[in-house]
Amino acid sequence: MVSGPLQSGKSSYIKFLDENALNVEAKGADNKYYTVAMDLGSLIINNFHVYLFGTPGLKRFRVMREIVSSGSDGVVFIFDAAAPEKDKDAIEMLNSLRSALGSNMPMIFLANKQDIKNARSSEVIRQQNHLNPEDKVFPTSTKTGLNIKKSLNFLINEIYENYESLFEVLKNYEDDIKGLAEALNKGREEIRDFLNKMEVKKFIELDRKTKTYKVKNGLEFVT
């Protein structure tokens, strides 16, 4: 999930990573274009199929942000380093996301628009918005490409850490779904839904005829 306040660089971030990314936008009364549904980009890194969902920056689209956040494995949250007046809206969005997603959701922060003169540094963004010392804040620019790929790779590794132990369990039961259900303490419908979810995330390949699956190769830390 790529989120942040109005025109902080969410669409540009996704477009930099996937030049064919889709964007549902509308022209406002000020002749500027605003995302009104979402952005959608995709790419493959170390055999991870990465789907980037960008949320609208307008505050009234809170419901859309909640819908997108419900399926997220990680969050890229963007601050506009050149516009401190947007910080209040940013913090409101951030607090809402944290409340919905919980404290264990991998999340990184961008101090975007470093190509603009007098843009605030990542440490100033951290201090002014009371981010935690352990929060990772990248100074970025979607125009120059500064730290765009690096920030995404960092988040992918954070997400991989969350799944690493699960991947090991999955590998041990590729031919024994019943055993997997017992290991994960899941009922018949729960394990079916779980495996469908893993398939959608491209973590496994299901063979419904033989009732087996295979964990995809290449799911590893990004270097």
N, C-alpha and C positions, 0 to 999 in steps of 0.2 A: 504494500500500500504506500502510495506517495501522497503526502498530505501537507497542508500548510495554508497560510492566509492568501488572500486574493493577489494574483499576479506576482507570486514569490518565485516562480520558475518551475512549477510542477510539470506542466506540459513540455517545457523545453528540456527538462531533465530526462523525461521518458523519450522524447524525440531524439535526443543526442545518442541514447543507447539503442534505439530502434527507429531508423529513419522512416519506416513504414507504419509507425504507430498510428492508431486511430484516435480521433478526438471529436467529441460531440460538443459543439460550441454554438453560441449565439451572439449576434452583434448587439451591443447595448446602446443606450441613447447617446453615450459619449463617443460612439463610433469605434469603441474597443471591443475585442472579442473575448468572451468569457466562457469557460467550461461550464456546461449546465447539466451534464450527466457524468461522464467520466472519460479519462484517457485510457487506452489499452495498448500496451507494448509487450513484446515478447522477445526473448533471446535464449540461447543455450550456453551455459558456462559449466565446464567440467561435467557435462551430461545432466546438469540441473536445468530443467525447463523453467525458466524464470518468467513469470507473468507480472507485469507492472500495471497496477490499477491506480490511476490518478484521480483524486477527488476534487469536486468543485471548491473553489476558495470562498465563494459567497456564503456568508453565515447562514442564510435561510435554507441552504441545501444540507442541513445537518442530517436529515434522514438518509440521504444518499451516502454520506460518509459512514454512517452506522452500518448500512447494508454492506458496503465494501469492506469495512473493518472486520466484519464477522467471519470472513473466510481468510483473513490474512495470516501469514507466517512471520511477517516482519514489517517494520514501518520505516520509511524514509520521511522524516519531518523537516520541512524547509522553512528557515527564517529568511526574510528579506534583509540582508545586511546593509542595504542602502536606504532602507525606509523604517526607522525605529517606530514610527507612528503605527505600523502594522503589528507591533509586538503584542498589544493587548488582545487583538483578535486571535493571534497565534496561540497565546497561552490559554485562551478559552477553548480553542479547538484541541489543544494538547491535553488539557485536563479532562475533557470529554472522552478523548481516545483512551487515555490511561485508565479512566474509570470503566470503560467498556471492555478493554483488552486485558487488564490486570498488569501486575508489575513484572511478570516473567516474559512478556512479549519482547523479542529483540527489536531494538529501536536505535536508529542513529539520527543525528541532526546535521543539517547543512547550514552554514553561514553563506548564503548564496549571493551572487552578483559581485564577487571580488574584483571583477574587471572595471567596476565603477569607482571613480575617485572618491575617497573618504568612506568607502564601505567599511563597516565595523569588522574587526577581526573575530575569529572563532571564540577567543577567550572573552572578548567584550560581550558577544552574544550570550555566552555561558553565564557571565556575571550578571548582566542586566535582566536575564530571564530566569535566574535562580535555578539553572540546571545543575544536576548533581555532578560532583567531581569525577565520577566514573563514567559519565555519559560521554560518548564519542561525538565530537563536533568537528566536521570537516569544513575548511574554507573552500568554497567551490565557485565555479563559473561555468554556466552552460554555454557561454559564448566561446571561451578559450578551451574548455574541456578540463579545467583544473579539478582534479580529484573526483571527477564524475564516475569513472570506472572503478577507481580505488575505493570509493565509498560503497558502491554496490557490492564489490567483492568482499569487503569487510562484513557487510550485513549477511551475505550468503554464508560466510563462515560461522557467524553467530547462529544462524538458523540451523546449519549443519550440526553444530554442537548440541542443539536441542533434540535433534533426531538421531544422532549417532548411535546411542545405546539401543534405540528402537530398531534401527537397521540391522544391528547384530542379532537381535531376537528374530526379526523377520527372516534372516538368512538361515537360521537354525530350523525353521519350520516350513520351508518352501513346498515340501511334499506332504505336509501334515497340518491342514488348516484346523482340524479339530484340536490338535496339540497346541496350535497358536492361540486358539480361543481360550484354552485352559490356562496357558501361560499369561495371557493378558486379562484373564478373568472377565471374559465377555461371553454373552449368550449368542445364540445362533443368528438372530437378526443384527445384533450389535457387531459381530465379527464380519457379517456380510457388508454392512454399511461402512465399517472401518476399512475393509479391503477396497471397496469402491472408491473411498476417499483417497487412499494411497495410489490407486490407479489414476484418478483424475490429476493428482499432483505429479504423475509420471515417475513415482518412486518405484513402482512395481509393474510387471506385465502379467495380467491375469489370464489363465487358461480355464475357461468355465467348463469345458468339456471334461477335462481331467481333474478339475477341482484342485488345481495347483497354481502357483504363481512363481515369479522369478524377480528377485531384487535387481534393479538395473545396475549395470556396471558403471564405474566412473563417478559415483557419488562420493566425493572426497573434498578435502579442504582446497580452496582456491589459493594459488600462490602468485 
